[in-house]
Amino acid sequence: MYRNLRLLYVTTSDKKEARKIGRTLVEENLAACVNIIDGMNSIYKWEGEIQEDAECILIVKTHYSRVRKVTRMIKEMHSYEVPCVISLTITEDEGNEEYLDWLENNSKQPFKL
């Protein structure tokens, strides 16, 4: 079965921002589920300088048909000038098949005539 499911890896400034974005995505039926992982430390270059910050990870579970809308909404809601939003493909034949069915049923864009 070809599902075309995605995980989006997103970083946010804090748990409050992650909750706001995550809740909106689920309420708007753009994601079936969002996981928040707090307490991450990031080291990165920004405008030529090395930065170190505490951040929060947001893992968005959705269907490929929703990725562009999800990315657009995250960019609109996010406090960062250039937010990290990376889409990763969920391999079709690996994992709990019942969970993947649930994820597909709760995130796939309805077919329109």
Phi and psi in degrees as GROMACS dihedral restraints (atoms count N, CA, C in turn):
[ dihedral_restraints ]
;  ai    aj    ak    al  type     phi  dphi    fc
    3     4     5     6     1   -99.0    20    10
    4     5     6     7     1   111.7    20    10
    6     7     8     9     1  -100.3    20    10
    7     8     9    10     1   -35.7    20    10
    9    10    11    12     1    63.4    20    10
   10    11    12    13     1    47.3    20    10
   12    13    14    15     1   -93.3    20    10
   13    14    15    16     1   155.8    20    10
   15    16    17    18     1  -135.8    20    10
   16    17    18    19     1   150.2    20    10
   18    19    20    21     1  -110.4    20    10
   19    20    21    22     1   131.4    20    10
   21    22    23    24     1  -107.8    20    10
   22    23    24    25     1   124.8    20    10
   24    25    26    27     1   -95.0    20    10
   25    26    27    28     1   121.9    20    10
   27    28    29    30     1  -133.2    20    10
   28    29    30    31     1   138.7    20    10
   30    31    32    33     1  -109.1    20    10
   31    32    33    34     1   145.5    20    10
   33    34    35    36     1  -131.2    20    10
   34    35    36    37     1   166.7    20    10
   36    37    38    39     1   -71.4    20    10
   37    38    39    40     1   -29.5    20    10
   39    40    41    42     1  -165.3    20    10
   40    41    42    43     1   175.8    20    10
   42    43    44    45     1   -65.6    20    10
   43    44    45    46     1   -35.3    20    10
   45    46    47    48     1   -60.9    20    10
   46    47    48    49     1   -46.5    20    10
   48    49    50    51     1   -64.7    20    10
   49    50    51    52     1   -42.1    20    10
   51    52    53    54     1   -60.5    20    10
   52    53    54    55     1   -44.3    20    10
   54    55    56    57     1   -63.1    20    10
   55    56    57    58     1   -42.7    20    10
   57    58    59    60     1   -62.4    20    10
   58    59    60    61     1   -48.4    20    10
   60    61    62    63     1   -65.5    20    10
   61    62    63    64     1   -48.5    20    10
   63    64    65    66     1   -60.0    20    10
   64    65    66    67     1   -46.5    20    10
   66    67    68    69     1   -62.6    20    10
   67    68    69    70     1   -41.9    20    10
   69    70    71    72     1   -62.5    20    10
   70    71    72    73     1   -43.3    20    10
   72    73    74    75     1   -61.1    20    10
   73    74    75    76     1   -41.0    20    10
   75    76    77    78     1   -71.9    20    10
   76    77    78    79     1   -43.4    20    10
   78    79    80    81     1   -60.7    20    10
   79    80    81    82     1   -35.5    20    10
   81    82    83    84     1   -86.5    20    10
   82    83    84    85     1     7.8    20    10
   84    85    86    87     1    58.6    20    10
   85    86    87    88     1    32.8    20    10
   87    88    89    90     1   -95.2    20    10
   88    89    90    91     1   -14.1    20    10
   90    91    92    93     1  -144.7    20    10
   91    92    93    94     1   145.6    20    10
   93    94    95    96     1   -80.2    20    10
   94    95    96    97     1   -32.3    20    10
   96    97    98    99     1  -158.2    20    10
   97    98    99   100     1   147.8    20    10
   99   100   101   102     1  -133.6    20    10
  100   101   102   103     1   132.1    20    10
  102   103   104   105     1  -108.4    20    10
  103   104   105   106     1   140.8    20    10
  105   106   107   108     1  -117.6    20    10
  106   107   108   109     1   126.2    20    10
  108   109   110   111     1  -118.6    20    10
  109   110   111   112     1   112.8    20    10
  111   112   113   114     1   -93.5    20    10
  112   113   114   115     1   158.8    20    10
  114   115   116   117     1    87.8    20    10
  115   116   117   118     1    22.6    20    10
  117   118   119   120     1   -84.4    20    10
  118   119   120   121     1   143.8    20    10
  120   121   122   123     1  -110.3    20    10
  121   122   123   124     1   132.2    20    10
  123   124   125   126     1  -118.5    20    10
  124   125   126   127     1   140.5    20    10
  126   127   128   129     1  -123.6    20    10
  127   128   129   130     1   124.6    20    10
  129   130   131   132     1  -156.1    20    10
  130   131   132   133     1   165.5    20    10
  132   133   134   135     1   -98.3    20    10
  133   134   135   136     1   133.6    20    10
  135   136   137   138     1  -138.9    20    10
  136   137   138   139     1   120.8    20    10
  138   139   140   141     1    53.1    20    10
  139   140   141   142     1    43.8    20    10
  141   142   143   144     1    80.8    20    10
  142   143   144   145     1    -1.6    20    10
  144   145   146   147     1  -116.0    20    10
  145   146   147   148     1   143.2    20    10
  147   148   149   150     1   -78.3    20    10
  148   149   150   151     1   128.3    20    10
  150   151   152   153     1  -116.0    20    10
  151   152   153   154     1   150.7    20    10
  153   154   155   156     1  -133.1    20    10
  154   155   156   157     1   124.2    20    10
  156   157   158   159     1  -142.5    20    10
  157   158   159   160     1   153.0    20    10
  159   160   161   162     1   -83.1    20    10
  160   161   162   163     1   135.3    20    10
  162   163   164   165     1  -138.0    20    10
  163   164   165   166     1   177.9    20    10
  165   166   167   168     1  -127.0    20    10
  166   167   168   169     1   142.2    20    10
  168   169   170   171     1   -99.2    20    10
  169   170   171   172     1   136.9    20    10
  171   172   173   174     1  -118.6    20    10
  172   173   174   175     1   121.6    20    10
  174   175   176   177     1  -109.3    20    10
  175   176   177   178     1   115.6    20    10
  177   178   179   180     1  -103.9    20    10
  178   179   180   181     1   126.4    20    10
  180   181   182   183     1  -106.1    20    10
  181   182   183   184     1   120.0    20    10
  183   184   185   186     1  -154.3    20    10
  184   185   186   187     1  -178.6    20    10
  186   187   188   189     1   -98.8    20    10
  187   188   189   190     1   151.6    20    10
  189   190   191   192     1   -51.4    20    10
  190   191   192   193     1   -37.2    20    10
  192   193   194   195     1   -63.6    20    10
  193   194   195   196     1   -14.7    20    10
  195   196   197   198     1  -103.4    20    10
  196   197   198   199     1    -9.7    20    10
  198   199   200   201     1   -58.5    20    10
  199   200   201   202     1   -45.6    20    10
  201   202   203   204     1   -64.1    20    10
  202   203   204   205     1   -42.5    20    10
  204   205   206   207     1   -65.7    20    10
  205   206   207   208     1   -41.4    20    10
  207   208   209   210     1   -61.9    20    10
  208   209   210   211     1   -47.3    20    10
  210   211   212   213     1   -60.5    20    10
  211   212   213   214     1   -44.7    20    10
  213   214   215   216     1   -60.6    20    10
  214   215   216   217     1   -44.8    20    10
  216   217   218   219     1   -65.1    20    10
  217   218   219   220     1   -42.2    20    10
  219   220   221   222     1   -59.4    20    10
  220   221   222   223     1   -46.8    20    10
  222   223   224   225     1   -61.0    20    10
  223   224   225   226     1   -36.4    20    10
  225   226   227   228     1   -68.9    20    10
  226   227   228   229     1   -36.3    20    10
  228   229   230   231     1   -91.2    20    10
  229   230   231   232     1   -17.9    20    10
  231   232   233   234     1   -77.9    20    10
  232   233   234   235     1   147.6    20    10
  234   235   236   237     1   -82.3    20    10
  235   236   237   238     1   -18.0    20    10
  237   238   239   240     1   -80.5    20    10
  238   239   240   241     1   147.5    20    10
  240   241   242   243     1   -65.5    20    10
  241   242   243   244     1   -39.4    20    10
  243   244   245   246     1  -131.9    20    10
  244   245   246   247     1    83.6    20    10
  246   247   248   249     1   -70.5    20    10
  247   248   249   250     1   146.6    20    10
  249   250   251   252     1   -77.9    20    10
  250   251   252   253     1   116.7    20    10
  252   253   254   255     1  -137.1    20    10
  253   254   255   256     1   110.3    20    10
  255   256   257   258     1  -124.0    20    10
  256   257   258   259     1   126.3    20    10
  258   259   260   261     1   -94.6    20    10
  259   260   261   262     1   128.8    20    10
  261   262   263   264     1  -120.3    20    10
  262   263   264   265     1   135.0    20    10
  264   265   266   267     1   -76.6    20    10
  265   266   267   268     1   136.0    20    10
  267   268   269   270     1   -88.4    20    10
  268   269   270   271     1   121.4    20    10
  270   271   272   273     1   -61.9    20    10
  271   272   273   274     1   134.7    20    10
  273   274   275   276     1   -61.4    20    10
  274   275   276   277     1   -41.2    20    10
  276   277   278   279     1  -106.3    20    10
  277   278   279   280     1    19.8    20    10
  279   280   281   282     1  -122.6    20    10
  280   281   282   283     1   137.2    20    10
  282   283   284   285     1   109.1    20    10
  283   284   285   286     1  -175.5    20    10
  285   286   287   288     1   -77.8    20    10
  286   287   288   289     1   110.4    20    10
  288   289   290   291     1   -57.8    20    10
  289   290   291   292     1   -39.4    20    10
  291   292   293   294     1   -65.1    20    10
  292   293   294   295     1   -39.2    20    10
  294   295   296   297     1   -66.7    20    10
  295   296   297   298     1   -42.4    20    10
  297   298   299   300     1   -63.0    20    10
  298   299   300   301     1   -36.9    20    10
  300   301   302   303     1   -61.4    20    10
  301   302   303   304     1   -46.1    20    10
  303   304   305   306     1   -60.8    20    10
  304   305   306   307     1   -45.4    20    10
  306   307   308   309     1   -60.3    20    10
  307   308   309   310     1   -45.5    20    10
  309   310   311   312     1   -62.9    20    10
  310   311   312   313     1   -45.6    20    10
  312   313   314   315     1   -65.3    20    10
  313   314   315   316     1   -25.2    20    10
  315   316   317   318     1  -103.3    20    10
  316   317   318   319     1     6.5    20    10
  318   319   320   321     1  -138.6    20    10
  319   320   321   322     1   -11.2    20    10
  321   322   323   324     1   -75.5    20    10
  322   323   324   325     1   136.4    20    10
  324   325   326   327     1   -66.2    20    10
  325   326   327   328     1   130.9    20    10
  327   328   329   330     1   -60.0    20    10
  328   329   330   331     1   144.6    20    10
  330   331   332   333     1   -70.5    20    10
  331   332   333   334     1   133.1    20    10
  333   334   335   336     1  -114.0    20    10
  334   335   336   337     1   136.1    20    10
